[in-house]
Structures are given as structure tokens and as C-alpha cells.
Amino acid sequence: MLSFKRLDVYQFSIKFLALAYDIIASLPRGQAKLADQFRRASTSIPLNIAEAAGKVSPAEAAHHFAIARGSAMECSAILDVIRTTRMTPGSQMEEGDEILTRIVAMLTKLSR
């Protein structure tokens, strides 16, 4: 197993990615741009965590962890948009918020 797969933050990011794709599937027609933005931001989190783990330089690793953190924050804002416009049930939004809160906390420490 590659080292980044053992990281809690990576495992949470994969859990969030699965939830994000469920939410995307439940979005009403006409929301293709929002769905695409959510798909790209949620996918960026685990990809940047993996890339950070592969860097030799601590500064380079911190940079990619910070990018992943920014993508997680973007996902949180997208959840707010979906919640505010009542596009999908709230239970998934709450779960997403909880997972993202943990991810952002971990990435904040890793990006220092």
C-alpha cells in the first residue's frame, strides 16, 4: 500500500468524494455547471493529498496540502449553495459538512 493511503486525511477525502458524487447524482437538471465544479473540487482533495505525500521537499508537500485545503473549502461553499437553493436533502449536507470540517482541520496542520 502506498503511504498516502494510510493517512486519515486521505481516507476522509475518499469518503467525502463518494458522498459528493451521490449529491451530484441527486442534483436537478440544469445544474451541470455546479455539478462539474463540485466534481472537480471534490476530486482535487484526494489527488492533491496524494501528490503532497510524494514530494520530497516539505515546502512542496505543504503547498499541495494547502491546495487540497482550498478545494475542501470550495466544496463547503458548494454545499452551502446546494443547501440554500434546496436542491437536495439536508442529511447529506450535514454529513458533508462534518467530513469537510475534519479534512480542513487535518490539512491546516499539514500545510504549515
ABEGO torsion letter per residue (X at the ends): XBAAAABAAAAAAAAAAAAAAAAAAABBBGAAAAAAAAAAAAAAAAAAAAAAAABABAAAAAAAAAAAAAAAAAAAAAAAAAAAAGABBAAAAAAAAAAAAAAAAAAAAAAX
